[in-house]
């Protein structure tokens, strides 16, 4: 049998419709890969705590945007003692003027010194104040939860204003709202040391601090502050 003149059959060219379908399928696959990559990055970024450093000077506030419509604030005292109070404030002015500091309602104790007081209140000397580190605190995320928690605190610290059942329920639920968590480390400071000697009290002064803050928000969809 002679092989002369034999020409192998040519493969048929893909039809235009098939080419379009293949291109579209590749695009869809690429888009899905990009989507999953971005979703993974978003999940990692939400789980990772926010950290920042700062400096605060005597008599002046420090403010930092921490996301979710909130600011971390070191508010200087106005009662004659030196230092600051740690606060978490909504960025927008709420319609309810009583919706203010989101940290104090869920950071006990409420009658005595607590971690929010970076100052010389409650008989704390300046050197004692700057050595209390880290300071851990909690905060609510919106005005609705602030109102709920402040009502529970009011019942807890003034139990005579309600029935025993109401007080017990408030105590059981206190701090059960979704909460953010914070920690503050004092890394350096300039102070005038104080002392407590009988009736002559001189607790010193805090002139400057350098600090680091870590903020963690609860997992799940972000809950923005409501005006």
C-alpha positions as CSV (number, residue, x, y, z in Angstrom):
1,X,0.0,0.0,0.0
2,X,1.4,3.4,-1.0
3,X,1.5,6.2,1.6
4,X,2.2,8.8,-1.1
5,X,-0.4,11.4,-1.3
6,X,-1.7,10.7,2.2
7,X,-2.3,13.8,4.2
8,X,-3.2,13.6,7.9
9,X,-6.6,15.0,8.8
10,X,-6.5,18.5,10.3
11,X,-8.1,19.1,13.6
12,X,-11.1,21.3,13.4
13,X,-10.7,24.8,14.8
14,X,-12.8,25.6,17.9
15,X,-16.0,27.3,17.2
16,X,-16.2,31.0,18.3
17,X,-19.0,30.1,20.8
18,X,-16.8,27.5,22.5
19,X,-13.9,30.0,22.7
20,X,-16.1,32.6,24.4
21,X,-17.4,29.9,26.9
22,X,-13.9,28.8,27.8
23,X,-12.8,32.4,28.3
24,X,-15.8,33.2,30.5
25,X,-15.2,30.0,32.6
26,X,-11.6,31.1,33.2
27,X,-12.7,34.5,34.3
28,X,-15.3,33.1,36.7
29,X,-12.6,30.8,38.2
30,X,-10.2,33.7,38.6
31,X,-12.9,35.9,40.2
32,X,-13.7,33.1,42.7
33,X,-10.0,32.8,43.6
34,X,-9.8,36.5,44.2
35,X,-13.0,36.5,46.3
36,X,-11.7,33.7,48.6
37,X,-8.3,35.4,48.9
38,X,-9.9,38.7,49.9
39,X,-12.3,36.9,52.3
40,X,-9.4,35.2,54.0
41,X,-7.4,38.4,54.3
42,X,-10.5,40.2,55.7
43,X,-11.0,37.4,58.3
44,X,-7.3,37.7,59.4
45,X,-7.5,41.5,59.7
46,X,-10.7,41.3,61.8
47,X,-9.1,38.7,64.2
48,X,-5.9,40.7,64.6
49,X,-5.9,43.2,67.4
50,X,-5.3,46.9,66.8
51,X,-2.2,48.1,68.4
52,X,-0.7,51.6,68.5
53,X,1.6,53.8,70.5
54,X,1.2,57.4,71.7
55,X,2.3,60.1,74.1
56,X,0.2,62.2,76.4
57,X,1.3,65.5,78.0
58,X,0.0,67.0,81.3
59,X,-3.3,68.8,80.9
60,X,-3.8,67.7,77.3
61,X,-6.0,65.0,75.9
62,X,-4.9,62.2,73.6
63,X,-7.4,60.8,71.0
64,X,-7.0,58.0,68.5
65,X,-9.5,56.5,66.0
66,X,-9.8,52.8,66.7
67,X,-12.5,52.0,64.1
68,X,-16.2,51.0,64.5
69,X,-17.0,54.7,64.9
70,X,-15.1,54.9,68.2
71,X,-12.1,56.9,69.6
72,X,-9.7,55.8,72.3
73,X,-9.2,58.9,74.6
74,X,-7.0,59.9,77.5
75,X,-9.0,62.7,79.1
76,X,-7.1,65.0,81.5
77,X,-8.6,65.4,84.9
78,X,-10.3,68.6,85.9
79,X,-10.5,67.9,89.7
80,X,-6.9,69.1,90.6
81,X,-5.3,65.7,90.4
82,X,-2.8,65.1,87.6
83,X,-3.1,62.4,85.0
84,X,-5.9,61.1,82.7
85,X,-9.0,58.9,82.6
86,X,-9.1,56.2,79.9
87,X,-12.3,56.6,77.8
88,X,-13.8,55.1,74.7
89,X,-16.1,57.7,73.0
90,X,-18.4,57.7,70.0
91,X,-17.1,59.8,67.1
92,X,-20.4,61.3,66.2
93,X,-22.3,63.4,68.7
94,X,-25.2,61.2,69.9
95,X,-28.7,62.6,70.1
96,X,-28.8,61.3,73.6
97,X,-26.2,63.4,75.5
98,X,-26.0,60.8,78.3
99,X,-24.5,58.4,75.7
100,X,-20.8,59.2,76.4
101,X,-18.0,57.1,77.8
102,X,-18.4,53.5,76.6
103,X,-15.7,52.1,78.9
104,X,-16.8,53.1,82.5
105,X,-20.1,51.1,82.4
106,X,-18.3,47.8,81.9
107,X,-15.1,48.3,83.8
108,X,-15.6,47.8,87.5
109,X,-15.3,48.5,90.3
110,X,-17.6,51.5,90.2
111,X,-17.1,53.0,93.7
112,X,-13.3,52.8,94.0
113,X,-10.1,52.9,92.0
114,X,-10.1,51.0,88.7
115,X,-7.8,50.5,85.7
116,X,-9.3,53.5,83.9
117,X,-7.8,56.0,86.3
118,X,-4.3,56.8,85.1
119,X,-3.9,59.6,87.7
120,X,-3.4,60.5,91.3
121,X,-6.9,60.0,92.5
122,X,-7.9,57.7,95.4
123,X,-4.6,58.3,97.2
124,X,-2.5,57.0,94.4
125,X,1.0,58.6,94.1
126,X,2.3,59.5,90.7
127,X,5.0,56.8,90.8
128,X,2.3,54.2,91.7
129,X,0.1,55.3,88.8
130,X,2.7,55.0,86.1
131,X,3.9,51.6,87.4
132,X,0.4,50.0,87.2
133,X,0.8,48.3,83.8
134,X,-0.8,46.8,81.9
135,X,-4.2,48.3,82.5
136,X,-7.1,46.2,81.2
137,X,-10.5,47.6,80.4
138,X,-13.7,46.8,78.5
139,X,-16.1,48.9,76.5
140,X,-19.5,48.6,74.8
141,X,-19.9,49.3,71.1
142,X,-23.0,51.5,70.7
143,X,-25.4,53.8,72.5
144,X,-28.1,51.1,72.9
145,X,-25.7,48.8,74.8
146,X,-24.4,51.8,76.8
147,X,-27.9,52.6,77.9
148,X,-28.6,49.0,78.8
149,X,-25.3,48.6,80.8
150,X,-25.6,51.9,82.6
151,X,-29.1,51.0,83.8
152,X,-27.7,47.7,85.2
153,X,-24.8,49.6,86.9
154,X,-27.3,52.0,88.4
155,X,-29.3,49.2,89.9
156,X,-26.1,47.5,91.1
157,X,-24.7,50.5,92.9
158,X,-28.0,51.8,94.2
159,X,-30.0,48.7,95.0
160,X,-32.5,50.6,97.2
161,X,-34.1,52.0,94.1
162,X,-35.5,48.7,92.9
163,X,-36.7,45.3,94.0
164,X,-34.4,42.5,95.0
165,X,-35.4,40.6,91.9
166,X,-34.5,43.6,89.6
167,X,-31.2,44.0,91.4
168,X,-30.3,40.4,91.1
169,X,-31.2,40.3,87.4
170,X,-29.1,43.4,86.8
171,X,-26.1,41.9,88.6
172,X,-26.4,38.6,86.6
173,X,-26.6,40.4,83.3
174,X,-24.0,43.2,84.0
175,X,-21.4,43.2,81.2
176,X,-23.2,40.7,79.0
177,X,-23.4,43.0,76.0
178,X,-21.0,42.5,73.2
179,X,-17.7,44.1,74.5
180,X,-14.5,45.3,73.1
181,X,-11.3,44.7,75.2
182,X,-8.4,47.0,75.7
183,X,-5.0,47.0,77.4
184,X,-2.6,49.9,78.0
185,X,1.1,49.6,78.8
186,X,3.1,52.6,80.2
187,X,6.5,52.4,78.6
188,X,8.1,55.6,79.8
189,X,7.1,58.6,81.9
190,X,8.1,61.9,83.5
191,X,6.7,62.6,87.0
192,X,7.2,64.5,90.2
193,X,7.2,61.7,92.8
194,X,4.7,62.0,95.6
195,X,4.2,60.7,99.1
196,X,1.5,60.3,101.8
197,X,2.7,61.5,105.2
198,X,-0.1,61.7,107.7
199,X,-2.5,64.7,107.1
200,X,-0.1,66.4,104.7
201,X,-0.8,64.6,101.4
202,X,1.2,65.2,98.3
203,X,0.7,62.6,95.6
204,X,3.0,64.1,93.1
205,X,2.3,64.9,89.4
206,X,2.4,63.0,86.1
207,X,3.8,65.3,83.4
208,X,4.2,63.0,80.4
209,X,3.7,59.3,79.5
210,X,4.6,57.2,76.5
211,X,2.3,54.2,76.1
212,X,1.2,51.3,74.0
213,X,-2.5,50.2,73.5
214,X,-4.0,47.0,72.3
215,X,-7.7,46.9,71.2
216,X,-9.7,43.8,70.4
217,X,-13.2,43.9,69.0
218,X,-15.6,40.9,69.4
219,X,-15.9,38.6,66.4
220,X,-18.8,38.9,64.1
221,X,-20.3,41.8,62.1
222,X,-19.1,45.2,63.2
223,X,-21.5,47.1,65.4
224,X,-21.4,50.8,64.8
225,X,-22.2,53.5,67.3
226,X,-25.8,54.7,66.9
227,X,-26.5,58.5,67.3
